[in-house]
Amino acid sequence: MSAKTKSPEPKSGGTTKSDFEPSILVFSCNWCSYTSADLAGINRIPYPDNVKIIRFMCSGRIEPDFIFRAFECGADGVIVSGCKLGECHYKTGNEKASVRVEMSHKLMERLGFEPERLQTTWMTAAEARKFAQVMNDFYKQILELGPNPLKQTGGA
């Protein structure tokens, strides 16, 4: 489905990050985001191998529980991706997702967990290059943050 490439070499900045290869989970809406990912694959637009996509009919279906469960299971970064705001196939699903991600960011801050590990992105079905660019940029961001602290403490 995707034109995944070998992830760039991780930065060495200590023993924790030296062999760190980020695991990224994307909760993707069926109508726009997932279609963009599929189009990126068809057009062989590269993004990291370790981006895993879970397709949902609408980003509005994503609950904070899903996000925190992804981190608990070892994801280093999570993206909630859907239709452009105001253009949701289910009217306001992406607006609901946006509110839930904002709530999750606040909870992450309170727990001392970097909110930068969670991101949203909104796109049309034709934005394959944007999808790949977001994945590549987020990969670099997570690489800088280092491994999910829950992995280090045995929470994963």
C-alpha positions in Angstrom: 0.0 0.0 0.0 2.7 2.5 0.8 6.0 3.5 -0.8 7.9 3.1 2.4 11.6 3.6 2.5 14.3 2.7 4.9 14.1 5.2 7.7 16.9 7.8 8.0 19.8 6.9 10.2 18.9 7.7 13.8 20.9 10.5 15.6 23.3 9.3 18.2 23.0 11.4 21.3 23.5 8.9 24.0 23.0 5.2 24.5 19.2 5.5 24.6 18.9 7.1 21.1 21.9 5.5 19.4 19.9 2.5 18.0 16.5 4.1 18.4 14.1 3.5 15.5 10.7 5.3 16.2 7.5 3.4 16.0 4.7 5.7 14.7 1.0 4.8 14.7 -1.5 6.7 12.5 -5.2 6.7 13.2 -6.4 7.5 9.7 -9.9 8.3 8.3 -11.0 6.2 5.4 -12.1 9.0 3.1 -9.2 11.4 3.0 -6.2 10.5 5.0 -6.1 6.8 4.2 -6.7 7.6 0.6 -3.8 10.0 0.6 -1.6 7.3 2.1 -2.7 4.9 -0.6 -2.0 7.4 -3.3 1.5 8.0 -1.8 2.0 4.2 -2.2 0.7 4.2 -5.8 3.0 7.1 -6.7 5.9 5.7 -4.7 6.3 8.7 -2.5 8.5 7.5 0.3 7.9 7.8 4.0 9.4 5.7 6.9 8.8 2.0 7.1 7.9 2.1 10.7 4.7 4.2 10.2 1.8 1.9 10.8 -1.7 2.9 9.8 -5.0 2.0 11.3 -8.0 2.9 9.2 -11.2 4.2 10.7 -14.2 5.4 8.9 -13.9 8.8 10.5 -11.3 10.5 12.7 -14.2 11.4 15.0 -14.3 7.8 16.1 -10.8 8.1 17.7 -11.1 8.2 21.5 -8.4 9.3 23.9 -8.3 5.7 25.2 -7.1 4.6 21.8 -4.3 7.2 21.8 -3.1 6.3 25.3 -3.4 2.6 24.6 -1.1 3.1 21.6 1.5 4.7 23.8 1.0 2.0 26.4 1.7 -0.7 23.8 4.9 1.0 22.7 4.2 3.6 20.0 6.7 6.4 20.2 4.4 8.8 18.4 0.8 8.9 17.3 -0.9 10.9 14.6 -4.7 11.4 14.3 -5.3 12.2 10.6 -8.6 13.0 8.8 -10.4 15.2 6.4 -9.7 18.9 6.3 -11.6 20.8 9.0 -14.9 21.8 7.6 -14.8 19.1 5.0 -15.5 15.9 7.0 -17.5 13.3 5.2 -19.5 12.9 8.5 -20.0 16.6 9.0 -18.2 17.3 12.3 -16.2 14.1 13.0 -12.8 15.8 12.5 -13.8 18.6 14.8 -14.6 16.1 17.5 -11.3 14.4 16.9 -9.5 17.8 17.2 -11.2 18.4 20.6 -10.2 14.9 21.8 -6.6 15.3 20.8 -6.4 18.7 22.5 -7.8 17.0 25.7 -5.2 14.3 25.3 -2.4 16.9 25.0 -3.5 18.5 28.2 -3.6 15.1 30.0 -0.2 14.2 28.6 1.3 17.5 30.0 -0.2 16.7 33.4 1.3 13.2 33.3 4.8 14.6 32.3 4.6 12.9 28.9 5.6 15.0 25.9 2.5 16.2 24.1 4.7 16.6 21.0 4.4 12.8 20.6 0.8 13.3 19.5 -0.1 15.2 16.4 -3.1 15.9 14.2 -3.1 16.4 10.5 -6.0 17.2 8.1 -5.9 16.7 4.4 -7.8 15.9 1.2 -7.8 12.5 -0.5 -5.4 13.9 -3.2 -2.6 15.1 -0.9 -0.3 12.1 -1.1 2.8 14.4 -0.9 1.5 16.1 2.2 0.8 12.7 3.8 4.4 11.6 3.1 5.9 14.9 4.2 3.9 14.8 7.5 5.1 11.3 8.2 8.7 12.2 7.4 8.7 15.4 9.5 7.0 13.6 12.5 9.5 10.7 12.3 12.3 13.3 12.6 10.5 15.0 15.5 10.1 11.6 17.4 13.7 10.7 16.6 14.7 13.9 18.5 12.4 13.2 21.4 13.8 9.7 21.8 12.0 6.5 22.8 8.6 6.4 24.5 9.3 6.6 28.3 6.8 3.8 28.8 9.1 1.5 26.9 12.0 2.3 29.2 10.0 1.6 32.3 8.5 -1.7 31.0 5.1 -0.2 30.4 4.9 -1.5 26.8 
